[in-house]
Amino acid sequence: MFRDILIIKNISREGAGSFASILEEYQISSVTVDLSKKETIPPLRDFRALLVLGGPASANDQSEQMYAALQLAESALQQDIPYLGICLGMQILAKAAGEQVIACHQKEIGFFADAEQTFQMRRIKGVVMDPILANIPEPMEVFQLHGESVTLSGKVQLLSDGAQCKPQLIKAGKRGYGIQCHCELTAPMLAHWLQEDPDLQILDAEETLSYFQTIEADYTKNGRHFFMNFLNIAGLVKK
């Protein structure tokens, strides 16, 4: 049966978050496959778009799961099937496009780069405005959870960067996008991650949840704009 979007989970706890409610709102059909449970990937040709989520693995892992994810991304690029990768999903896209996945000089964890400065994503000056960035504020405050990044040798286009880890939003091919931050974040998701993810255990859970509460409305709105832009690019909604 032909479906609209294939969702790939690289670990069970990292789901579609706020994006799921948008799919439901617009009655966009989806199939979710959890690679960490060794679930079978259906034929990509049966879908109009691909969403690949985050996880603690590395795109450099020599595992059956990562081989399947990379092969899927390569197929999406070859077939011009719209691809959106979140965090690890971005790194998988970059590697599939021919870039390298490398360790960050410093992990980016949570909302704050230091005691005063939040993590932010800024549009690259001089680059033609891409439709994925329509209605996105400049800069956009983001939540980070990664220790790896990607090279920029020219095989992908950099659309937005950050002060600490430069590649924050990339484009590969005509309709392949990867974003480093978790713009799909919700409060229940964050609470769960703070309990389960080892990298987040350096943070004060109560303070982190409290801070998210203060920015949640804008954060969710920005994530919605971003995902709606992708769905428009994929031809799944009309703006």
Secondary structure, DSSP 8 states (H G I E B T S, - for coil): --EEEEEEESSTT---THHHHHHHHTT--EEEEEGGGT-----GGGEEEEEE---SS-TT--SHHHHHHHHHHHHHHHHT--EEEETHHHHHHHHHTT--EEEEEEEEEESBSSSS-B-EEEE-TTS---GGGTT--SSEE--EEEEEEE--SSSSEEEEE-SSSSEEEEEETTTEEEESS-TT--HHHHHHHHHH-GGGGGS-HHHHHHHHHHHHHHHHHHHHHHHHHHHHHTTSS--
